[in-house]
Structures are given as structure tokens and as C-alpha cells.
Amino acid sequence: KLDSELEKRDLRTAAETLRQEIDADSENKKRREEKLKEEEDKLQAEIDALDNEEAEAATRLEKQREAIQKFKESELKEDDVTRQEIEKERKEIEEEEALLTKKEEIQKE
């Protein structure tokens, strides 16, 4: 009977030790999961920040492209206006030369 009591006590001690190990493993697992969750959250925050930066960079690039296009259009309009002014001046000069030529011809007659 004493052996039976000792075996029961040993079994109870072993069961208690096993429960403590299970509890400790459970706590360790919980801590690891919490740490993993924290790391995942940090990485997600970094990904979100990078996505944000990328979106902002794309927006800045698009604005720069628009500004360049507007500048080009403006320059082309100015070139066209300048070309029209030059053409107008050339026609006026040609008309004046034609008038002078006619005057000279009239004076010669």
C-alpha cells in the first residue's frame, strides 16, 4: 500500500510538473505570438509608409509632366505668335518695296 501511495504521489507530482510545463509553454507561445504580431504591425506600417511615398512620388512626377507639357505648349504658342509677327512684318516690307518700285517706275515715266 505504501508503494501505491508513493506511486500516486509521484504521478501527482509528475502531472503537476507537466501542467506547469504546459502552462509555461503556453505563456511562451503567447509571448511569441504577441511579438510576431508586433513585428507584423511594424512591417505593415513600413509598407504603408512606402506605398504612401510611392503614391506621393507618382503624383509629383505627374505634376512635373503636366508642367513640362504646359511649358512646351506655351513655348509653341509663343513661337507661333512670333512666326506670325515675322510673317506680317515680311508682308509689310514686301508691300512697301512694291510701292517703292511702283513709285520709281512712275517717276521714270
Contacts in CASP RR format, 6 or more apart in sequence:
PFRMAT RR
TARGET T0000
AUTHOR 0000-0000-0000
METHOD contacts of the structure
MODEL  1
KLDSELEKRDLRTAAETLRQEIDADSENKKRREEKLKEEEDKLQAEIDAL
DNEEAEAATRLEKQREAIQKFKESELKEDDVTRQEIEKERKEIEEEEALL
TKKEEIQKE
END
